[in-house]
Amino acid sequence: MLQDANTIRHYQKITDTFVEFWNRGYRFDDLRMYLDGYVAALRNSNAIESYLINRLEEESFRFLYDTSNFAVPEPQPETGYY
């Protein structure tokens, strides 16, 4: 579980982008490349500690491979209340 505020902000940005890209038609390989690039940028910029980057990467992969995060909700049939 992420506890550092800055790391949580990065996690939220990553997961929000995953869902946005998924809705635009990108698929898992594309999302994986995005995550790889994001993590590489964090490592090169030294924005957060390396152990926090590792945790962020693990949590992001967990989000990415949980298919329920990308499921489109089925519309519920309307019940006729007259």
PDB file of N, CA, C and O in Angstrom, chain B, residues numbered from 101:
ATOM      1  N   MET B 101       0.838  -1.171   0.000  1.00  0.00           N
ATOM      2  CA  MET B 101       0.000   0.000   0.000  1.00  0.00           C
ATOM      3  C   MET B 101       0.886   1.238   0.000  1.00  0.00           C
ATOM      4  O   MET B 101       1.869   1.330   0.735  1.00  0.00           O
ATOM      5  N   LEU B 102       0.509   2.173  -0.839  1.00  0.00           N
ATOM      6  CA  LEU B 102       1.262   3.417  -0.939  1.00  0.00           C
ATOM      7  C   LEU B 102       0.864   4.350   0.196  1.00  0.00           C
ATOM      8  O   LEU B 102      -0.315   4.470   0.529  1.00  0.00           O
ATOM      9  N   GLN B 103       1.855   5.009   0.786  1.00  0.00           N
ATOM     10  CA  GLN B 103       1.564   5.905   1.901  1.00  0.00           C
ATOM     11  C   GLN B 103       2.136   7.301   1.713  1.00  0.00           C
ATOM     12  O   GLN B 103       1.674   8.247   2.351  1.00  0.00           O
ATOM     13  N   ASP B 104       3.132   7.442   0.849  1.00  0.00           N
ATOM     14  CA  ASP B 104       3.735   8.734   0.585  1.00  0.00           C
ATOM     15  C   ASP B 104       2.813   9.558  -0.313  1.00  0.00           C
ATOM     16  O   ASP B 104       2.352   9.066  -1.343  1.00  0.00           O
ATOM     17  N   ALA B 105       2.541  10.805   0.068  1.00  0.00           N
ATOM     18  CA  ALA B 105       1.578  11.633  -0.660  1.00  0.00           C
ATOM     19  C   ALA B 105       1.997  11.862  -2.108  1.00  0.00           C
ATOM     20  O   ALA B 105       1.159  11.795  -3.008  1.00  0.00           O
ATOM     21  N   ASN B 106       3.251  12.125  -2.341  1.00  0.00           N
ATOM     22  CA  ASN B 106       3.720  12.363  -3.702  1.00  0.00           C
ATOM     23  C   ASN B 106       3.593  11.108  -4.561  1.00  0.00           C
ATOM     24  O   ASN B 106       3.217  11.186  -5.730  1.00  0.00           O
ATOM     25  N   THR B 107       3.904   9.963  -3.986  1.00  0.00           N
ATOM     26  CA  THR B 107       3.779   8.696  -4.703  1.00  0.00           C
ATOM     27  C   THR B 107       2.319   8.400  -5.025  1.00  0.00           C
ATOM     28  O   THR B 107       2.008   7.901  -6.107  1.00  0.00           O
ATOM     29  N   ILE B 108       1.438   8.700  -4.106  1.00  0.00           N
ATOM     30  CA  ILE B 108       0.001   8.494  -4.332  1.00  0.00           C
ATOM     31  C   ILE B 108      -0.482   9.374  -5.483  1.00  0.00           C
ATOM     32  O   ILE B 108      -1.293   8.933  -6.297  1.00  0.00           O
ATOM     33  N   ARG B 109       0.006  10.611  -5.559  1.00  0.00           N
ATOM     34  CA  ARG B 109      -0.375  11.487  -6.673  1.00  0.00           C
ATOM     35  C   ARG B 109       0.071  10.899  -8.013  1.00  0.00           C
ATOM     36  O   ARG B 109      -0.668  10.938  -8.997  1.00  0.00           O
ATOM     37  N   HIS B 110       1.284  10.358  -8.034  1.00  0.00           N
ATOM     38  CA  HIS B 110       1.760   9.717  -9.262  1.00  0.00           C
ATOM     39  C   HIS B 110       0.893   8.505  -9.604  1.00  0.00           C
ATOM     40  O   HIS B 110       0.559   8.290 -10.769  1.00  0.00           O
ATOM     41  N   TYR B 111       0.530   7.719  -8.598  1.00  0.00           N
ATOM     42  CA  TYR B 111      -0.320   6.546  -8.812  1.00  0.00           C
ATOM     43  C   TYR B 111      -1.677   6.962  -9.390  1.00  0.00           C
ATOM     44  O   TYR B 111      -2.179   6.338 -10.325  1.00  0.00           O
ATOM     45  N   GLN B 112      -2.260   8.015  -8.825  1.00  0.00           N
ATOM     46  CA  GLN B 112      -3.551   8.483  -9.326  1.00  0.00           C
ATOM     47  C   GLN B 112      -3.452   8.960 -10.766  1.00  0.00           C
ATOM     48  O   GLN B 112      -4.347   8.707 -11.573  1.00  0.00           O
ATOM     49  N   LYS B 113      -2.369   9.645 -11.087  1.00  0.00           N
ATOM     50  CA  LYS B 113      -2.160  10.110 -12.460  1.00  0.00           C
ATOM     51  C   LYS B 113      -2.044   8.925 -13.407  1.00  0.00           C
ATOM     52  O   LYS B 113      -2.648   8.915 -14.480  1.00  0.00           O
ATOM     53  N   ILE B 114      -1.266   7.926 -13.005  1.00  0.00           N
ATOM     54  CA  ILE B 114      -1.067   6.744 -13.850  1.00  0.00           C
ATOM     55  C   ILE B 114      -2.384   6.010 -14.071  1.00  0.00           C
ATOM     56  O   ILE B 114      -2.737   5.698 -15.209  1.00  0.00           O
ATOM     57  N   THR B 115      -3.107   5.734 -12.999  1.00  0.00           N
ATOM     58  CA  THR B 115      -4.341   4.948 -13.135  1.00  0.00           C
ATOM     59  C   THR B 115      -5.425   5.722 -13.873  1.00  0.00           C
ATOM     60  O   THR B 115      -6.182   5.131 -14.643  1.00  0.00           O
ATOM     61  N   ASP B 116      -5.515   7.028 -13.656  1.00  0.00           N
ATOM     62  CA  ASP B 116      -6.481   7.831 -14.411  1.00  0.00           C
ATOM     63  C   ASP B 116      -6.157   7.799 -15.902  1.00  0.00           C
ATOM     64  O   ASP B 116      -7.055   7.722 -16.740  1.00  0.00           O
ATOM     65  N   THR B 117      -4.870   7.858 -16.222  1.00  0.00           N
ATOM     66  CA  THR B 117      -4.450   7.803 -17.621  1.00  0.00           C
ATOM     67  C   THR B 117      -4.717   6.433 -18.212  1.00  0.00           C
ATOM     68  O   THR B 117      -5.117   6.333 -19.371  1.00  0.00           O
ATOM     69  N   PHE B 118      -4.502   5.361 -17.435  1.00  0.00           N
ATOM     70  CA  PHE B 118      -4.830   4.018 -17.910  1.00  0.00           C
ATOM     71  C   PHE B 118      -6.284   3.948 -18.361  1.00  0.00           C
ATOM     72  O   PHE B 118      -6.572   3.484 -19.464  1.00  0.00           O
ATOM     73  N   VAL B 119      -7.190   4.403 -17.521  1.00  0.00           N
ATOM     74  CA  VAL B 119      -8.619   4.322 -17.831  1.00  0.00           C
ATOM     75  C   VAL B 119      -8.961   5.204 -19.024  1.00  0.00           C
ATOM     76  O   VAL B 119      -9.737   4.805 -19.892  1.00  0.00           O
ATOM     77  N   GLU B 120      -8.380   6.409 -19.069  1.00  0.00           N
ATOM     78  CA  GLU B 120      -8.634   7.303 -20.194  1.00  0.00           C
ATOM     79  C   GLU B 120      -8.142   6.689 -21.505  1.00  0.00           C
ATOM     80  O   GLU B 120      -8.857   6.705 -22.507  1.00  0.00           O
ATOM     81  N   PHE B 121      -6.926   6.151 -21.498  1.00  0.00           N
ATOM     82  CA  PHE B 121      -6.393   5.519 -22.702  1.00  0.00           C
ATOM     83  C   PHE B 121      -7.210   4.296 -23.094  1.00  0.00           C
ATOM     84  O   PHE B 121      -7.439   4.064 -24.281  1.00  0.00           O
ATOM     85  N   TRP B 122      -7.653   3.511 -22.119  1.00  0.00           N
ATOM     86  CA  TRP B 122      -8.461   2.326 -22.411  1.00  0.00           C
ATOM     87  C   TRP B 122      -9.755   2.741 -23.118  1.00  0.00           C
ATOM     88  O   TRP B 122     -10.169   2.107 -24.088  1.00  0.00           O
ATOM     89  N   ASN B 123     -10.383   3.801 -22.627  1.00  0.00           N
ATOM     90  CA  ASN B 123     -11.628   4.282 -23.230  1.00  0.00           C
ATOM     91  C   ASN B 123     -11.401   4.842 -24.627  1.00  0.00           C
ATOM     92  O   ASN B 123     -12.332   4.883 -25.431  1.00  0.00           O
ATOM     93  N   ARG B 124     -10.185   5.273 -24.930  1.00  0.00           N
ATOM     94  CA  ARG B 124      -9.851   5.775 -26.263  1.00  0.00           C
ATOM     95  C   ARG B 124      -9.500   4.647 -27.227  1.00  0.00           C
ATOM     96  O   ARG B 124      -9.335   4.893 -28.422  1.00  0.00           O
ATOM     97  N   GLY B 125      -9.383   3.423 -26.736  1.00  0.00           N
ATOM     98  CA  GLY B 125      -9.124   2.291 -27.612  1.00  0.00           C
ATOM     99  C   GLY B 125      -7.736   1.693 -27.488  1.00  0.00           C
ATOM    100  O   GLY B 125      -7.419   0.728 -28.183  1.00  0.00           O
ATOM    101  N   TYR B 126      -6.902   2.244 -26.620  1.00  0.00           N
ATOM    102  CA  TYR B 126      -5.587   1.645 -26.400  1.00  0.00           C
ATOM    103  C   TYR B 126      -5.771   0.338 -25.635  1.00  0.00           C
ATOM    104  O   TYR B 126      -6.775   0.159 -24.944  1.00  0.00           O
ATOM    105  N   ARG B 127      -4.812  -0.572 -25.754  1.00  0.00           N
ATOM    106  CA  ARG B 127      -4.923  -1.859 -25.080  1.00  0.00           C
ATOM    107  C   ARG B 127      -3.735  -2.090 -24.158  1.00  0.00           C
ATOM    108  O   ARG B 127      -2.885  -1.212 -24.009  1.00  0.00           O
ATOM    109  N   PHE B 128      -3.670  -3.254 -23.544  1.00  0.00           N
ATOM    110  CA  PHE B 128      -2.717  -3.515 -22.469  1.00  0.00           C
ATOM    111  C   PHE B 128      -1.264  -3.263 -22.860  1.00  0.00           C
ATOM    112  O   PHE B 128      -0.490  -2.734 -22.062  1.00  0.00           O
ATOM    113  N   ASP B 129      -0.893  -3.631 -24.064  1.00  0.00           N
ATOM    114  CA  ASP B 129       0.492  -3.398 -24.480  1.00  0.00           C
ATOM    115  C   ASP B 129       0.821  -1.911 -24.496  1.00  0.00           C
ATOM    116  O   ASP B 129       1.911  -1.501 -24.098  1.00  0.00           O
ATOM    117  N   ASP B 130      -0.132  -1.112 -24.961  1.00  0.00           N
ATOM    118  CA  ASP B 130       0.070   0.334 -24.995  1.00  0.00           C
ATOM    119  C   ASP B 130       0.154   0.909 -23.579  1.00  0.00           C
ATOM    120  O   ASP B 130       0.985   1.770 -23.293  1.00  0.00           O
ATOM    121  N   LEU B 131      -0.716   0.420 -22.709  1.00  0.00           N
ATOM    122  CA  LEU B 131      -0.714   0.901 -21.324  1.00  0.00           C
ATOM    123  C   LEU B 131       0.576   0.497 -20.616  1.00  0.00           C
ATOM    124  O   LEU B 131       1.119   1.250 -19.808  1.00  0.00           O
ATOM    125  N   ARG B 132       1.045  -0.679 -20.927  1.00  0.00           N
ATOM    126  CA  ARG B 132       2.305  -1.152 -20.344  1.00  0.00           C
ATOM    127  C   ARG B 132       3.470  -0.267 -20.788  1.00  0.00           C
ATOM    128  O   ARG B 132       4.335   0.076 -19.982  1.00  0.00           O
ATOM    129  N   MET B 133       3.490   0.100 -22.068  1.00  0.00           N
ATOM    130  CA  MET B 133       4.551   0.989 -22.561  1.00  0.00           C
ATOM    131  C   MET B 133       4.466   2.364 -21.888  1.00  0.00           C
ATOM    132  O   MET B 133       5.490   2.963 -21.560  1.00  0.00           O
ATOM    133  N   TYR B 134       3.241   2.857 -21.684  1.00  0.00           N
ATOM    134  CA  TYR B 134       3.076   4.131 -20.984  1.00  0.00           C
ATOM    135  C   TYR B 134       3.664   4.039 -19.581  1.00  0.00           C
ATOM    136  O   TYR B 134       4.402   4.925 -19.149  1.00  0.00           O
ATOM    137  N   LEU B 135       3.333   2.965 -18.875  1.00  0.00           N
ATOM    138  CA  LEU B 135       3.841   2.792 -17.515  1.00  0.00           C
ATOM    139  C   LEU B 135       5.361   2.685 -17.509  1.00  0.00           C
ATOM    140  O   LEU B 135       6.018   3.289 -16.662  1.00  0.00           O
ATOM    141  N   ASP B 136       5.920   1.933 -18.432  1.00  0.00           N
ATOM    142  CA  ASP B 136       7.376   1.805 -18.515  1.00  0.00           C
ATOM    143  C   ASP B 136       8.033   3.168 -18.716  1.00  0.00           C
ATOM    144  O   ASP B 136       9.043   3.472 -18.082  1.00  0.00           O
ATOM    145  N   GLY B 137       7.467   3.979 -19.589  1.00  0.00           N
ATOM    146  CA  GLY B 137       8.007   5.312 -19.836  1.00  0.00           C
ATOM    147  C   GLY B 137       7.874   6.221 -18.637  1.00  0.00           C
ATOM    148  O   GLY B 137       8.788   6.981 -18.319  1.00  0.00           O
ATOM    149  N   TYR B 138       6.724   6.142 -17.964  1.00  0.00           N
ATOM    150  CA  TYR B 138       6.486   6.978 -16.784  1.00  0.00           C
ATOM    151  C   TYR B 138       7.477   6.628 -15.681  1.00  0.00           C
ATOM    152  O   TYR B 138       8.064   7.514 -15.059  1.00  0.00           O
ATOM    153  N   VAL B 139       7.657   5.344 -15.446  1.00  0.00           N
ATOM    154  CA  VAL B 139       8.577   4.893 -14.400  1.00  0.00           C
ATOM    155  C   VAL B 139      10.013   5.268 -14.761  1.00  0.00           C
ATOM    156  O   VAL B 139      10.781   5.685 -13.895  1.00  0.00           O
ATOM    157  N   ALA B 140      10.377   5.121 -16.027  1.00  0.00           N
ATOM    158  CA  ALA B 140      11.726   5.500 -16.459  1.00  0.00           C
ATOM    159  C   ALA B 140      11.970   6.989 -16.232  1.00  0.00           C
ATOM    160  O   ALA B 140      13.056   7.385 -15.807  1.00  0.00           O
ATOM    161  N   ALA B 141      10.973   7.805 -16.512  1.00  0.00           N
ATOM    162  CA  ALA B 141      11.104   9.247 -16.285  1.00  0.00           C
ATOM    163  C   ALA B 141      11.268   9.556 -14.802  1.00  0.00           C
ATOM    164  O   ALA B 141      12.065  10.418 -14.431  1.00  0.00           O
ATOM    165  N   LEU B 142      10.516   8.857 -13.951  1.00  0.00           N
ATOM    166  CA  LEU B 142      10.662   9.061 -12.505  1.00  0.00           C
ATOM    167  C   LEU B 142      12.055   8.669 -12.036  1.00  0.00           C
ATOM    168  O   LEU B 142      12.660   9.367 -11.223  1.00  0.00           O
ATOM    169  N   ARG B 143      12.559   7.564 -12.543  1.00  0.00           N
ATOM    170  CA  ARG B 143      13.904   7.114 -12.153  1.00  0.00           C
ATOM    171  C   ARG B 143      14.972   8.112 -12.589  1.00  0.00           C
ATOM    172  O   ARG B 143      15.903   8.393 -11.835  1.00  0.00           O
ATOM    173  N   ASN B 144      14.844   8.643 -13.792  1.00  0.00           N
ATOM    174  CA  ASN B 144      15.841   9.582 -14.308  1.00  0.00           C
ATOM    175  C   ASN B 144      15.769  10.947 -13.634  1.00  0.00           C
ATOM    176  O   ASN B 144      16.784  11.634 -13.510  1.00  0.00           O
ATOM    177  N   SER B 145      14.598  11.336 -13.206  1.00  0.00           N
ATOM    178  CA  SER B 145      14.445  12.661 -12.595  1.00  0.00           C
ATOM    179  C   SER B 145      14.709  12.662 -11.095  1.00  0.00           C
ATOM    180  O   SER B 145      14.837  13.722 -10.483  1.00  0.00           O
ATOM    181  N   ASN B 146      14.790  11.467 -10.502  1.00  0.00           N
ATOM    182  CA  ASN B 146      14.956  11.356  -9.049  1.00  0.00           C
ATOM    183  C   ASN B 146      13.856  12.119  -8.297  1.00  0.00           C
ATOM    184  O   ASN B 146      14.107  12.714  -7.249  1.00  0.00           O
ATOM    185  N   ALA B 147      12.651  12.092  -8.842  1.00  0.00           N
ATOM    186  CA  ALA B 147      11.535  12.811  -8.246  1.00  0.00           C
ATOM    187  C   ALA B 147      11.133  12.211  -6.902  1.00  0.00           C
ATOM    188  O   ALA B 147      10.768  12.938  -5.978  1.00  0.00           O
ATOM    189  N   ILE B 148      11.198  10.903  -6.795  1.00  0.00           N
ATOM    190  CA  ILE B 148      10.913  10.220  -5.533  1.00  0.00           C
ATOM    191  C   ILE B 148      11.956   9.130  -5.331  1.00  0.00           C
ATOM    192  O   ILE B 148      12.675   8.766  -6.262  1.00  0.00           O
ATOM    193  N   GLU B 149      12.033   8.621  -4.129  1.00  0.00           N
ATOM    194  CA  GLU B 149      13.020   7.597  -3.793  1.00  0.00           C
ATOM    195  C   GLU B 149      12.800   6.335  -4.625  1.00  0.00           C
ATOM    196  O   GLU B 149      11.675   6.021  -5.013  1.00  0.00           O
ATOM    197  N   SER B 150      13.878   5.626  -4.887  1.00  0.00           N
ATOM    198  CA  SER B 150      13.790   4.453  -5.766  1.00  0.00           C
ATOM    199  C   SER B 150      12.905   3.348  -5.185  1.00  0.00           C
ATOM    200  O   SER B 150      12.211   2.665  -5.938  1.00  0.00           O
ATOM    201  N   TYR B 151      12.916   3.158  -3.863  1.00  0.00           N
ATOM    202  CA  TYR B 151      12.055   2.121  -3.293  1.00  0.00           C
ATOM    203  C   TYR B 151      10.587   2.499  -3.438  1.00  0.00           C
ATOM    204  O   TYR B 151       9.732   1.621  -3.550  1.00  0.00           O
ATOM    205  N   LEU B 152      10.279   3.813  -3.438  1.00  0.00           N
ATOM    206  CA  LEU B 152       8.899   4.249  -3.659  1.00  0.00           C
ATOM    207  C   LEU B 152       8.496   4.055  -5.120  1.00  0.00           C
ATOM    208  O   LEU B 152       7.344   3.741  -5.420  1.00  0.00           O
ATOM    209  N   ILE B 153       9.451   4.244  -6.016  1.00  0.00           N
ATOM    210  CA  ILE B 153       9.173   3.993  -7.431  1.00  0.00           C
ATOM    211  C   ILE B 153       8.875   2.516  -7.649  1.00  0.00           C
ATOM    212  O   ILE B 153       7.975   2.174  -8.415  1.00  0.00           O
ATOM    213  N   ASN B 154       9.616   1.645  -6.989  1.00  0.00           N
ATOM    214  CA  ASN B 154       9.364   0.203  -7.113  1.00  0.00           C
ATOM    215  C   ASN B 154       7.967  -0.147  -6.615  1.00  0.00           C
ATOM    216  O   ASN B 154       7.255  -0.920  -7.256  1.00  0.00           O
ATOM    217  N   ARG B 155       7.573   0.415  -5.479  1.00  0.00           N
ATOM    218  CA  ARG B 155       6.217   0.170  -4.960  1.00  0.00           C
ATOM    219  C   ARG B 155       5.164   0.716  -5.901  1.00  0.00           C
ATOM    220  O   ARG B 155       4.151   0.065  -6.156  1.00  0.00           O
ATOM    221  N   LEU B 156       5.403   1.909  -6.415  1.00  0.00           N
ATOM    222  CA  LEU B 156       4.473   2.520  -7.358  1.00  0.00           C
ATOM    223  C   LEU B 156       4.301   1.640  -8.590  1.00  0.00           C
ATOM    224  O   LEU B 156       3.187   1.444  -9.075  1.00  0.00           O
ATOM    225  N   GLU B 157       5.402   1.118  -9.083  1.00  0.00           N
ATOM    226  CA  GLU B 157       5.347   0.244 -10.259  1.00  0.00           C
ATOM    227  C   GLU B 157       4.561  -1.031  -9.959  1.00  0.00           C
ATOM    228  O   GLU B 157       3.754  -1.465 -10.781  1.00  0.00           O
ATOM    229  N   GLU B 158       4.787  -1.630  -8.800  1.00  0.00           N
ATOM    230  CA  GLU B 158       4.053  -2.838  -8.421  1.00  0.00           C
ATOM    231  C   GLU B 158       2.558  -2.574  -8.319  1.00  0.00           C
ATOM    232  O   GLU B 158       1.749  -3.341  -8.841  1.00  0.00           O
ATOM    233  N   GLU B 159       2.195  -1.492  -7.647  1.00  0.00           N
ATOM    234  CA  GLU B 159       0.775  -1.164  -7.486  1.00  0.00           C
ATOM    235  C   GLU B 159       0.131  -0.828  -8.829  1.00  0.00           C
ATOM    236  O   GLU B 159      -1.025  -1.174  -9.071  1.00  0.00           O
ATOM    237  N   SER B 160       0.870  -0.164  -9.685  1.00  0.00           N
ATOM    238  CA  SER B 160       0.338   0.183 -11.011  1.00  0.00           C
ATOM    239  C   SER B 160       0.113  -1.066 -11.852  1.00  0.00           C
ATOM    240  O   SER B 160      -0.886  -1.164 -12.563  1.00  0.00           O
ATOM    241  N   PHE B 161       1.041  -2.029 -11.774  1.00  0.00           N
ATOM    242  CA  PHE B 161       0.850  -3.295 -12.479  1.00  0.00           C
ATOM    243  C   PHE B 161      -0.350  -4.045 -11.924  1.00  0.00           C
ATOM    244  O   PHE B 161      -1.111  -4.652 -12.677  1.00  0.00           O
ATOM    245  N   ARG B 162      -0.518  -4.006 -10.624  1.00  0.00           N
ATOM    246  CA  ARG B 162      -1.674  -4.665 -10.015  1.00  0.00           C
ATOM    247  C   ARG B 162      -2.966  -4.050 -10.555  1.00  0.00           C
ATOM    248  O   ARG B 162      -3.910  -4.772 -10.876  1.00  0.00           O
ATOM    249  N   PHE B 163      -3.010  -2.729 -10.655  1.00  0.00           N
ATOM    250  CA  PHE B 163      -4.179  -2.051 -11.205  1.00  0.00           C
ATOM    251  C   PHE B 163      -4.379  -2.435 -12.675  1.00  0.00           C
ATOM    252  O   PHE B 163      -5.498  -2.713 -13.106  1.00  0.00           O
ATOM    253  N   LEU B 164      -3.285  -2.446 -13.434  1.00  0.00           N
ATOM    254  CA  LEU B 164      -3.345  -2.718 -14.863  1.00  0.00           C
ATOM    255  C   LEU B 164      -3.879  -4.114 -15.154  1.00  0.00           C
ATOM    256  O   LEU B 164      -4.662  -4.295 -16.087  1.00  0.00           O
ATOM    257  N   TYR B 165      -3.469  -5.088 -14.377  1.00  0.00           N
ATOM    258  CA  TYR B 165      -3.861  -6.473 -14.662  1.00  0.00           C
ATOM    259  C   TYR B 165      -5.150  -6.899 -13.962  1.00  0.00           C
ATOM    260  O   TYR B 165      -5.560  -8.054 -14.076  1.00  0.00           O
ATOM    261  N   ASP B 166      -5.787  -5.988 -13.248  1.00  0.00           N
ATOM    262  CA  ASP B 166      -7.102  -6.262 -12.679  1.00  0.00           C
ATOM    263  C   ASP B 166      -8.144  -5.813 -13.705  1.00  0.00           C
ATOM    264  O   ASP B 166      -8.411  -4.619 -13.849  1.00  0.00           O
ATOM    265  N   THR B 167      -8.721  -6.768 -14.405  1.00  0.00           N
ATOM    266  CA  THR B 167      -9.629  -6.447 -15.506  1.00  0.00           C
ATOM    267  C   THR B 167     -10.879  -5.698 -15.065  1.00  0.00           C
ATOM    268  O   THR B 167     -11.522  -5.040 -15.882  1.00  0.00           O
ATOM    269  N   SER B 168     -11.228  -5.788 -13.801  1.00  0.00           N
ATOM    270  CA  SER B 168     -12.429  -5.086 -13.342  1.00  0.00           C
ATOM    271  C   SER B 168     -12.254  -3.568 -13.400  1.00  0.00           C
ATOM    272  O   SER B 168     -13.243  -2.835 -13.391  1.00  0.00           O
ATOM    273  N   ASN B 169     -11.026  -3.093 -13.459  1.00  0.00           N
ATOM    274  CA  ASN B 169     -10.795  -1.655 -13.549  1.00  0.00           C
ATOM    275  C   ASN B 169     -11.144  -1.099 -14.925  1.00  0.00           C
ATOM    276  O   ASN B 169     -11.300   0.111 -15.085  1.00  0.00           O
ATOM    277  N   PHE B 170     -11.268  -1.978 -15.918  1.00  0.00           N
ATOM    278  CA  PHE B 170     -11.535  -1.537 -17.276  1.00  0.00           C
ATOM    279  C   PHE B 170     -12.863  -2.055 -17.806  1.00  0.00           C
ATOM    280  O   PHE B 170     -13.156  -1.915 -18.993  1.00  0.00           O
ATOM    281  N   ALA B 171     -13.659  -2.646 -16.944  1.00  0.00           N
ATOM    282  CA  ALA B 171     -14.952  -3.182 -17.362  1.00  0.00           C
ATOM    283  C   ALA B 171     -15.936  -2.035 -17.577  1.00  0.00           C
ATOM    284  O   ALA B 171     -16.004  -1.094 -16.787  1.00  0.00           O
ATOM    285  N   VAL B 172     -16.680  -2.136 -18.645  1.00  0.00           N
ATOM    286  CA  VAL B 172     -17.709  -1.143 -18.930  1.00  0.00           C
ATOM    287  C   VAL B 172     -18.980  -1.587 -18.227  1.00  0.00           C
ATOM    288  O   VAL B 172     -19.446  -2.704 -18.449  1.00  0.00           O
ATOM    289  N   PRO B 173     -19.540  -0.746 -17.395  1.00  0.00           N
ATOM    290  CA  PRO B 173     -20.753  -1.166 -16.683  1.00  0.00           C
ATOM    291  C   PRO B 173     -21.924  -1.368 -17.639  1.00  0.00           C
ATOM    292  O   PRO B 173     -22.152  -0.577 -18.554  1.00  0.00           O
ATOM    293  N   GLU B 174     -22.644  -2.436 -17.401  1.00  0.00           N
ATOM    294  CA  GLU B 174     -23.835  -2.735 -18.194  1.00  0.00           C
ATOM    295  C   GLU B 174     -24.985  -1.857 -17.710  1.00  0.00           C
ATOM    296  O   GLU B 174     -25.182  -1.704 -16.505  1.00  0.00           O
ATOM    297  N   PRO B 175     -25.740  -1.283 -18.633  1.00  0.00           N
ATOM    298  CA  PRO B 175     -26.894  -0.486 -18.201  1.00  0.00           C
ATOM    299  C   PRO B 175     -27.957  -1.388 -17.572  1.00  0.00           C
ATOM    300  O   PRO B 175     -28.233  -2.483 -18.062  1.00  0.00           O
ATOM    301  N   GLN B 176     -28.528  -0.918 -16.509  1.00  0.00           N
ATOM    302  CA  GLN B 176     -29.575  -1.677 -15.823  1.00  0.00           C
ATOM    303  C   GLN B 176     -30.904  -1.429 -16.527  1.00  0.00           C
ATOM    304  O   GLN B 176     -31.212  -0.297 -16.899  1.00  0.00           O
ATOM    305  N   PRO B 177     -31.685  -2.482 -16.708  1.00  0.00           N
ATOM    306  CA  PRO B 177     -32.988  -2.283 -17.325  1.00  0.00           C
ATOM    307  C   PRO B 177     -33.878  -1.433 -16.433  1.00  0.00           C
ATOM    308  O   PRO B 177     -33.856  -1.556 -15.208  1.00  0.00           O
ATOM    309  N   GLU B 178     -34.653  -0.579 -17.061  1.00  0.00           N
ATOM    310  CA  GLU B 178     -35.535   0.288 -16.291  1.00  0.00           C
ATOM    311  C   GLU B 178     -36.727  -0.521 -15.793  1.00  0.00           C
ATOM    312  O   GLU B 178     -37.316  -1.320 -16.522  1.00  0.00           O
ATOM    313  N   THR B 179     -37.052  -0.293 -14.556  1.00  0.00           N
ATOM    314  CA  THR B 179     -38.244  -0.922 -14.010  1.00  0.00           C
ATOM    315  C   THR B 179     -39.381   0.079 -14.120  1.00  0.00           C
ATOM    316  O   THR B 179     -39.229   1.253 -13.780  1.00  0.00           O
ATOM    317  N   GLY B 180     -40.509  -0.395 -14.593  1.00  0.00           N
ATOM    318  CA  GLY B 180     -41.638   0.496 -14.817  1.00  0.00           C
ATOM    319  C   GLY B 180     -42.438   0.725 -13.530  1.00  0.00           C
ATOM    320  O   GLY B 180     -43.214  -0.129 -13.100  1.00  0.00           O
ATOM    321  N   TYR B 181     -42.230   1.883 -12.939  1.00  0.00           N
ATOM    322  CA  TYR B 181     -43.045   2.261 -11.782  1.00  0.00           C
ATOM    323  C   TYR B 181     -44.106   3.229 -12.270  1.00  0.00           C
ATOM    324  O   TYR B 181     -43.804   4.355 -12.665  1.00  0.00           O
ATOM    325  N   TYR B 182     -45.332   2.785 -12.238  1.00  0.00           N
ATOM    326  CA  TYR B 182     -46.422   3.620 -12.725  1.00  0.00           C
ATOM    327  C   TYR B 182     -47.297   4.040 -11.607  1.00  0.00           C
ATOM    328  O   TYR B 182     -48.276   4.754 -11.824  1.00  0.00           O
TER     329      TYR B 182
END
